[in-house]
Amino acid sequence: MYIVVFVTVPSKEEAHMISRKLLEEKLCACVNIIEGVNSFFWWEGKIDNANELLLVIKSSKAKLAKLIKTVKANHSYTVPEIIALPIIGGNKEYLDWINSSIR
């Protein structure tokens, strides 16, 4: 099963570092980095906000545990956002490319 994983990060440098690490370890086929994400959230009992970047990571369910471990080991947040969603369909050639890229 293919998945999309969302991870927010505080800086472009951290986004690039985590993306490169995931790709080098063959834990994903592609990472899109979306700048200008304004996040509002509960943290330590109060509403907080931060300007972040969003990583949109294409991978497989089989790689998820290692992907999470790698993100956590390289992320500056105490509790990083790491959310995986299933890909229920798509361009067969693209999905095949994901599969061949993470072998």
N, C-alpha and C positions, 0 to 999 in steps of 0.2 A: 504494500500500500504506500502510495506517495503522500507526502505531507508538505504543508507550508508552516514554517515556524516564525513567529514574531518575537523579536528581541529589541527592546529599547536600550539605547546607550547615550551617555552624556556628551560625547565629543566625536568629531570626525576621525581623530586619531584612533580612538578605541574601536569605532566602527570598522575602520580599515584593518586594524590588527586582528580583531575577532574574525572578520570575513576571510582574511588570508589564512588564518590558522585552520578554520573549518574546511576551506578548500584544499589546503596542503594535506590535511589528514583524510581527505576523501569522504568527509562527513556530509557534504552537500554538493550539488551541481552548480548552484548559482546563489548569489546574494545580491538583492537590490537594496541600496541605501537611500532612504527617503529623508531628506533634511527638512527642518522647520516644523517638527511635530511639537505641539504645545500640549503637554500632559498635565492633567489635574487629577489628584488622587488623595486618598487617605494615607497618612504616614504618621506614626507615633501619636495617634489620637487627635490629629487635626488635619484639615484640608491643606494640601501643599500643591505646588506646581513646579514644573521644570521645562526648559526647552531641551528637546532630545532629538535624536535621530532614530529612525525605525529600520531595523534589518528585516527583510522579507526573504527567508531562507527556504530554498526548495530542496527536499531530501526524501528519505524514506523512513517509514516507521521503524524498520530494523536498525537504523542508525541513530534513533532519537536519544537513547540513554547515553551514548557516548557524546553526542552533540551537546546535550544538557551539561554533562560533566565538563566538557571543554569550554563551553561558554562561561560556566560558573568559575572555573579556574582562571579565566582571563578577564573577568568583568569587575569593574570597580564598585558596583552596588552591593550592598549587604544582601538584598533580596532582588535579584534581577528578574525582569519580566521575561519568561520563556514560555510561550503558549504555542502548542502544536494543533493544527487543524487538518483534517483529512482532505485530500484532493479526490473528489468523487468522479472526476472525468476530465477530459481535455484532449488536446491535439496528441494523437497517438505518437507521432514522431517526436514531439517534445518530451512526452513521458518516457519514451525509449531512450532519449538523450540523457534524461536525469539518471536513469538506470545505468547506462554505460559510463556516465561520469563519476559515479560513486562506487564503482567496482574496485 
